[in-house]
């Protein structure tokens, strides 16, 4: 009797493990990682950036972010968990910016500090920002 009970328990355990494995397969896949990618800012607050804007965003390695605000370079830390994105404090150079580049840079860096989540949609990176109706929109730079 004991041998039969052990056999039944073994089969029940296998059945349960198979069921749990099937449930795990129904989870949506995590978004593709951003590590190693580089992007060019196209829109901020729903408005196109000037074609001459040099604003960029890159994810050079896990946990790091860098880029060009428009005329100053910046870098810092970033936490990414699935589609959630949170920037740490950003450090930047302090060169004087010509024309409207200073205003764009200020808006851009401020928006990055309030980033909450991201999406990759049709070759674009969309970063949703607390307090902004429209996401920041980026196009991927071709690999070097």
N, C-alpha and C positions, 0 to 999 in steps of 0.2 A: 504494500500500500504506500509506503514511504517513497519508493522509487517512482511510482505513478504520480504522486503529488509533486515531487521534484520536477518531473517531466512537464506537468501542467503549468507549474510556476515558471519554468524556463520558457515555454511557448508564450505565456502571457507577457513575460518581460520583453521578448522579441517583438511581439505584436505592438506593445506600448512604445517601444523605441522606434519602430517603423512609423507609427502614427505621429510621434513628435517630430521626426525627421521630415515628414510630409508637410506638417504645419510650418516648420521653419522655412520651407521652400516657397511659401506664399507671401513672404515679406517683400516689399518693394526694394529693388536694388538701391544701394547708396549712390548718390551722385558721383560722377567721375571726379577724381581728385584734381585740385588746382596746382599742386606742386610741380614746379618746373615750367609753368606757363607764363606768358607775358601778354599784356593787353593794352590797347590804346583807347582812351576815353572818347566816346562819341556823343553822349548826351548826359546832361546833369539837370535834374529837375524837369525833365521832359523837353528841354531845349538843347538843340545841337550845339556842340562846342565849335569854336572857329576852326576852320580847316588847318590853320597854322598852329593850333594848340599842340604842345608836346606832352600833354598829360598822359602818363602811363601808370600801369600797375603790374607788378610781377610777384610771383611766389617762388623765389629762387630755391628754397628748401623748406622742409617741414618746419612749421612754426614761425617762418619769417616772411615778411612782406617788404617790398621796396618799390620805388618808382620815381617819376618826375611829376611834380605838382603842376607845372607849366613852365617854370623857370628854375625851380629849386629841386634838388634831389631829396628824397625822404626814405626812411626805413623804420622798421619796428617789428613787433611780434603780432601774430595772428593765431587765433584759436578757431579751428574748423571742426565741426561735429555734424556729420550728415550735411544738411543744407544750412545749418547755423554758422554764422561767421561773426567773430568779434575781434576787432583790432585792439591791440595794446597801445600804449602811448607811442606816437610817431615822432621821430626826430628828423629835422630837416636843416639844410643849409639856409643861409639868410641873405642871399643875394637880392639886390633891388630888381624888381620886375618891371619891364617896360609896358606901357599902355594898360590894357585891361587884364593882363596876365596875372597881376597881383590879386584882383578880385576873384578871378576864376580859381586861382590856386587856393585862396582862403576858403571858398565854398567847397571845393573838392576835398581838401584835407579835413575840413569840418564834417563833411558827409561821411568820409571813411571812418572817422572816429565814432560815428553813430550807426555804423552798418550792423544789420541784424541777421540777414540771411541772403542766400544767393541762389541763382538758377542758371543753368547752361541751356540756352534756347537757340537752336538753328545757328550755331557758330558764334553766338553772342554770350557774353557774361552779363547778367543782370544782378546788381547788388541793391537790395532793398534797405532803405535807410529810415530810421525812426524820425518822424516829423516831415518826411518828404512824400508827396503824393506819387511821384514817378521814380522808378529805380535809376541808379547810375547805369548807363549802358556802355559796354566795351566791345570792341572787336579784337579778336586774337591776332597778335603779331605773328608773322611767319617765323618758323625756327631759323636760327642763325646758321 
